[in-house]
Amino acid sequence: LSFFFFFFVFLCVCVTLIRMMWARRPEEGVIGFVGGVEFKTRLDRKWHGVNSSVVPRRTLVRSWIGSSRRTGRVQGAGVGVAASAVEDFTGKEKKDLWSGEWVGHEGRFSATSGKVIPLPNYYVPEEFAQWGIEPRGFESNNSVTLRARPSLSSAGSDGSEAVEEISTWIWRKHTRILPSVSMFADHVDVEEDVHEINVGEPGFSAFEDGSYFYGPSVLRCRESKLVLHPIFELVIQNPVKTESDQPERVLARFRFDVEGRRVDGDIQLILERFDMPFANGQFIEGGSGYRGGFTEDSPVDPADLSGYWKRSTPDAGVWTLTETSIPLCFPRGMYFIQNQDNDTGELLLGMGWVLEPGRQVVVVRRFDADGNTIESSREELHK
């Protein structure tokens, strides 16, 4: 009997070690190249120990191809970030406004109707259908910080060689907490995405409160589908004090069809509040089930957006939503602006956020008929 007992213990230890080694092994697969950048998907499995569970973590990985990379900038884009603006945005005083651990709720909304899109069935446990639960979003965690990266400047027109420079990037790891049914409090099923933004690019516009608008500064129809459907990302910081007395913001991310001059696919919205200084997403609240968020609420009433709004800049006129710029209305006072002026050909893209009756913040980018950026702006509006 003692022999069989020790043999059973030995077998359990071997199985445990094999599972731990397997859990640490990432799987990668190349999905494409963009401008010398190789995009991979990586499936990481994290060992939790107590409940012997393996949690899938899917991460988008960017790795530079080759020993050097040359980058060029579009001239005449009508927008840019001066060195002083970059230093101001990335300085400690402003960095504290947007870096750190942000917790909240993520949802996806139709770009045609503005309605929330329920989670696909493969994300939802079978028990949820029996309980009558239909999740409309994910619990979310964003870990945001700055990272420096060496890069090569473009070669000069006089034949001078490219010079190595240090560029500054916003590094954001988004952890999506999946609905689950588990008996273990420390079991969390997650997906991860890593996003990076070069704050020195012409398409990055920073604002004093920590809000920003990122995307191409020039919209041009080219052969590459990745260029024809570029990604925009913008953040609006809430200037109104919240009940939790913690900073609050909304992050929007979407693809844009350059040829069709419309949003391609759906719109990702994350409403979140500051939780703690940057910790690389290591402190994620676990548990079983699903907690709803702003996606469960009703969208903002278009009547709350109508009429004339006073702009924060004196003598700047008024802000109004015309019939050609009827917005997509989302919950919690948020709405999406996409307006094509048929007379001038100008395009207006951005987000608005009604914070309280008679007060809202808008972050927008305006393009001319040729696709060049005229301006990017952040304004507080009052009635």
C-alpha positions in Angstrom: 0.0 0.0 0.0 2.8 2.4 0.9 4.4 1.8 -2.6 1.1 2.7 -4.4 0.7 5.7 -2.2 4.2 7.1 -3.0 3.8 6.2 -6.6 0.5 8.2 -6.7 2.1 11.2 -5.1 5.0 11.0 -7.5 2.6 10.9 -10.5 0.7 13.9 -9.2 3.9 15.9 -8.8 5.0 15.0 -12.4 1.6 16.0 -13.9 1.7 19.3 -11.9 5.2 20.2 -13.2 4.2 19.3 -16.8 1.1 21.6 -16.6 3.2 24.4 -15.1 5.7 24.2 -17.9 3.0 24.1 -20.5 1.3 27.1 -18.9 4.4 29.2 -19.3 4.8 28.4 -23.0 3.4 31.1 -25.3 2.1 30.4 -28.8 2.7 32.9 -31.5 1.5 33.3 -35.1 2.3 36.0 -37.5 -0.7 37.8 -38.9 0.9 40.5 -41.1 3.4 43.2 -41.7 2.8 47.0 -41.6 5.6 49.4 -42.4 8.4 47.1 -41.2 6.4 46.0 -38.1 5.5 42.4 -37.7 2.2 41.8 -35.9 1.8 38.6 -34.0 -0.9 37.1 -31.9 0.3 35.4 -28.7 -1.6 33.0 -26.4 -0.2 33.1 -22.9 -1.4 30.7 -20.3 -1.1 31.8 -16.7 -0.8 29.3 -13.8 -2.9 30.2 -10.8 -1.7 27.4 -8.5 -4.5 27.2 -5.9 -7.3 26.1 -8.2 -5.0 24.5 -10.8 -6.6 26.5 -13.6 -5.0 27.7 -16.8 -6.2 31.1 -18.0 -5.8 32.1 -21.7 -4.2 35.5 -22.3 -4.3 36.7 -25.9 -1.9 39.5 -26.6 -1.1 41.5 -29.7 2.7 41.7 -30.0 4.6 44.2 -32.1 8.3 43.4 -33.0 10.5 45.4 -35.2 11.8 43.6 -38.3 15.4 44.2 -39.4 18.2 46.1 -37.8 17.0 49.5 -38.8 13.8 51.2 -39.6 13.3 54.5 -41.4 10.3 56.7 -40.7 8.9 59.6 -42.7 6.4 62.3 -41.8 3.7 63.7 -44.0 4.2 67.4 -44.6 1.4 69.9 -44.8 -0.9 67.8 -42.6 -2.1 70.8 -40.7 -1.5 69.3 -37.3 1.5 68.3 -35.3 2.9 68.0 -31.8 5.6 70.5 -30.9 8.5 69.3 -28.7 7.3 71.5 -25.9 3.7 70.1 -26.1 5.1 66.5 -25.9 7.3 67.4 -22.9 4.3 69.0 -21.2 2.0 66.1 -21.9 4.5 63.5 -20.7 5.8 65.5 -17.7 5.0 64.2 -14.3 2.2 66.8 -13.6 0.3 65.8 -16.8 1.3 62.2 -16.8 -0.4 61.7 -13.4 -3.7 62.7 -15.2 -3.7 59.7 -17.6 -1.2 57.1 -16.5 -1.9 54.3 -14.0 -4.4 51.5 -13.5 -7.9 52.3 -14.8 -10.8 50.0 -14.0 -14.3 50.1 -15.6 -16.5 48.6 -18.3 -16.1 48.0 -22.0 -18.8 47.9 -24.6 -19.1 47.8 -28.4 -21.7 49.8 -30.3 -23.0 49.8 -33.8 -21.6 52.5 -36.0 -25.0 52.8 -37.8 -27.6 52.6 -35.0 -25.5 53.3 -31.9 -27.1 50.3 -30.2 -24.9 48.2 -27.9 -23.8 44.9 -29.3 -24.3 41.9 -27.0 -21.3 39.6 -26.4 -20.9 36.7 -28.9 -22.1 33.4 -27.6 -18.6 31.9 -27.3 -17.8 34.4 -24.6 -20.9 33.6 -22.5 -21.1 30.5 -20.3 -24.1 28.2 -21.0 -25.4 28.8 -17.4 -26.0 32.4 -18.2 -28.7 31.5 -20.7 -30.5 29.4 -18.1 -30.3 32.3 -15.6 -31.6 34.8 -18.2 -28.4 36.9 -18.2 -27.3 38.5 -21.4 -23.9 40.3 -20.9 -23.5 43.5 -23.0 -19.9 44.2 -22.2 -16.8 43.3 -20.3 -15.3 44.4 -17.0 -12.1 46.1 -18.0 -8.7 47.1 -16.8 -6.3 49.5 -18.6 -2.7 49.7 -17.5 -1.1 52.9 -18.9 2.4 54.2 -18.8 5.1 55.9 -20.9 7.9 54.0 -22.5 11.0 55.2 -24.4 12.1 53.5 -27.6 15.1 54.2 -29.9 14.3 54.8 -33.5 15.9 56.1 -36.7 15.1 59.5 -38.1 14.7 59.9 -41.9 17.8 60.4 -44.0 18.3 64.1 -44.9 17.7 65.4 -48.4 21.4 66.4 -48.5 22.4 62.7 -48.3 23.1 62.8 -44.5 22.6 59.5 -42.7 19.7 58.8 -40.4 20.3 59.6 -36.8 19.1 57.4 -33.9 16.5 59.2 -31.8 14.6 58.3 -28.6 10.8 58.4 -29.1 8.2 58.4 -26.4 5.2 56.0 -26.5 2.0 55.7 -24.5 2.0 52.0 -23.6 -1.5 50.6 -22.8 -2.3 47.0 -21.8 -6.0 46.4 -21.9 -7.2 43.4 -19.8 -10.7 42.2 -20.7 -12.3 40.2 -17.9 -14.5 37.4 -19.3 -17.8 36.3 -17.8 -17.3 33.1 -16.0 -18.8 30.6 -13.6 -16.3 29.4 -11.1 -16.2 28.1 -7.5 -12.8 29.6 -7.0 -12.5 33.3 -5.9 -9.0 33.6 -7.5 -10.0 32.3 -10.9 -10.1 35.0 -13.6 -10.5 34.4 -17.3 -9.0 37.3 -19.3 -8.0 38.5 -22.7 -5.2 41.0 -23.1 -4.4 43.5 -25.9 -1.4 45.8 -26.0 -1.6 49.1 -27.7 1.1 51.7 -28.3 1.0 55.3 -29.4 4.0 57.5 -30.5 3.3 60.9 -28.9 5.7 62.5 -31.4 3.7 61.6 -34.5 1.8 64.3 -36.3 -1.4 62.5 -35.7 -1.2 62.7 -32.0 -2.9 65.7 -30.4 -2.6 66.3 -26.6 -4.7 68.6 -24.5 -4.1 70.2 -21.1 -6.4 68.0 -19.1 -4.9 64.7 -20.2 -7.3 64.1 -23.0 -5.9 63.2 -26.4 -6.8 62.4 -30.0 -4.8 59.9 -32.0 -5.1 58.8 -35.7 -3.8 59.6 -39.1 -3.3 63.3 -39.7 -4.0 62.8 -43.5 -6.7 60.7 -45.0 -5.6 59.4 -48.4 -7.0 56.6 -50.5 -4.1 54.1 -51.0 -3.8 50.5 -52.0 -3.1 49.0 -48.6 -6.3 48.1 -46.8 -4.6 48.8 -43.5 -4.1 52.4 -44.6 -7.6 52.6 -46.0 -9.1 51.5 -42.7 -6.9 53.3 -40.1 -7.5 53.2 -36.3 -8.5 56.3 -34.3 -8.3 56.5 -30.6 -9.4 59.3 -28.3 -9.7 59.9 -24.6 -11.9 62.4 -22.9 -11.2 63.2 -19.3 -14.1 64.1 -17.0 -13.5 67.5 -15.5 -16.5 67.1 -13.1 -15.8 65.6 -9.6 -17.3 62.1 -9.4 -18.9 60.4 -6.4 -15.8 58.2 -5.9 -13.6 61.4 -6.0 -11.4 59.6 -8.5 -10.5 60.8 -12.0 -12.9 59.4 -14.7 -12.5 59.1 -18.4 -13.9 57.5 -21.6 -11.7 55.9 -24.2 -13.1 55.4 -27.7 -11.5 53.4 -30.5 -12.7 52.8 -34.0 -11.7 52.1 -37.6 -12.4 54.5 -40.4 -13.1 53.8 -44.0 -11.2 56.4 -45.9 -12.9 55.8 -49.3 -16.4 55.6 -47.9 -15.8 58.4 -45.3 -17.5 56.4 -42.6 -16.7 54.3 -39.5 -15.8 50.8 -40.5 -17.3 48.2 -38.1 -18.3 49.0 -34.6 -17.1 51.5 -32.0 -15.3 50.4 -28.8 -16.0 52.5 -25.7 -14.4 52.0 -22.3 -15.8 54.1 -19.3 -13.3 53.8 -16.5 -12.0 55.5 -13.3 -8.5 55.7 -11.9 -7.7 53.0 -9.4 -4.0 53.1 -8.5 -0.6 54.0 -9.9 0.8 51.9 -12.8 1.2 48.2 -11.8 1.2 46.5 -15.1 -2.2 45.0 -14.6 -1.1 42.7 -11.8 -4.0 43.6 -9.4 -7.2 42.4 -11.1 -10.2 41.7 -9.0 -11.3 38.1 -9.4 -14.5 36.3 -8.9 -17.3 34.5 -10.6 -20.2 35.8 -12.6 -20.7 39.1 -14.4 -21.2 42.7 -13.3 -23.0 45.0 -15.7 -21.8 48.5 -16.5 -22.8 51.6 -18.5 -23.8 49.4 -21.4 -26.9 48.4 -19.5 -28.2 52.0 -19.4 -30.3 53.9 -21.8 -28.6 56.1 -24.5 -28.5 59.9 -24.1 -31.6 61.7 -25.4 -30.9 63.6 -28.6 -33.0 66.4 -27.2 -30.3 67.0 -24.6 -27.8 67.7 -27.4 -30.0 70.1 -29.4 -29.9 73.8 -29.4 -27.0 76.2 -29.2 -24.0 75.7 -26.8 -21.6 78.4 -25.7 -18.0 77.6 -26.4 -15.3 78.0 -23.7 -13.2 80.4 -25.9 -14.5 83.9 -25.8 -15.8 85.2 -29.2 -15.6 81.7 -30.7 -19.3 81.6 -31.6 -21.6 78.8 -30.7 -21.6 75.1 -31.1 -24.6 73.4 -32.7 -25.4 70.0 -34.1 -27.0 70.5 -37.5 -29.3 68.0 -39.3 -26.3 66.7 -41.2 -24.4 65.8 -38.0 -27.0 63.8 -36.1 -24.9 61.9 -33.6 -24.9 58.3 -32.5 -26.1 58.4 -28.9 -24.6 56.1 -26.3 -25.3 55.7 -22.5 -24.1 58.0 -19.8 -24.3 61.1 -22.0 -21.8 60.0 -24.6 -22.2 60.4 -28.3 -20.2 60.0 -31.5 -19.8 62.8 -34.1 -19.3 62.1 -37.8 -20.3 65.0 -40.0 -19.5 65.3 -43.7 -20.2 68.9 -45.0 -21.6 68.5 -48.5 -20.7 72.1 -49.4 -17.1 72.4 -48.3 -16.2 68.7 -48.2 -14.9 69.0 -44.6 -15.2 66.0 -42.3 -15.7 66.2 -38.5 -14.8 63.2 -36.3 -15.0 63.0 -32.6 -16.8 62.3 -29.4 -19.0 64.4 -27.0 -19.8 63.7 -23.4 -22.7 65.4 -21.5 -21.4 65.4 -18.0 -24.4 67.2 -16.4 -27.4 69.2 -17.6 -26.1 72.1 -19.7 -22.5 71.0 -19.7 -20.5 68.8 -22.0 -17.0 68.2 -23.4 -16.2 67.5 -27.0 -12.9 66.2 -28.5 -12.9 66.4 -32.3 -10.7 66.5 -35.4 -11.6 68.4 -38.5 -10.3 67.4 -42.0 -10.6 69.4 -45.2 -11.8 68.1 -48.5 -8.4 66.8 -49.4 -8.1 64.8 -46.2 -5.6 67.1 -44.5 -6.2 67.9 -40.8 -7.4 71.4 -40.2 -7.4 71.2 -36.4 -7.9 68.9 -33.4 -9.6 70.5 -30.4 -11.0 69.9 -27.0 -13.7 72.2 -25.7 -16.1 72.6 -22.8 -19.6 73.7 -23.9 -22.3 75.3 -21.8 -25.9 76.2 -22.3 
